[in-house]
């Protein structure tokens, strides 16, 4: 899923559009189709250069809240 977003952002950069990024929302980290928590360190390495905002509204709902050490 995130690979598609990264590819779109890269293509937009080639076209001169540079003000596009990813808003990563932890409430969307898990659903019936995927679970980002299974490989989050690897995923984060891929998406970090493109992330402009991270939201954490799901921490109260999730069984375990992910911890992302450091700054973006």
Secondary structure by P-SEA (a helix, b strand, c coil): caaaaaaaaaaaaaaccccccccccccccccccccccccaaaaaaacccccccccccccccccbbbbbcccc
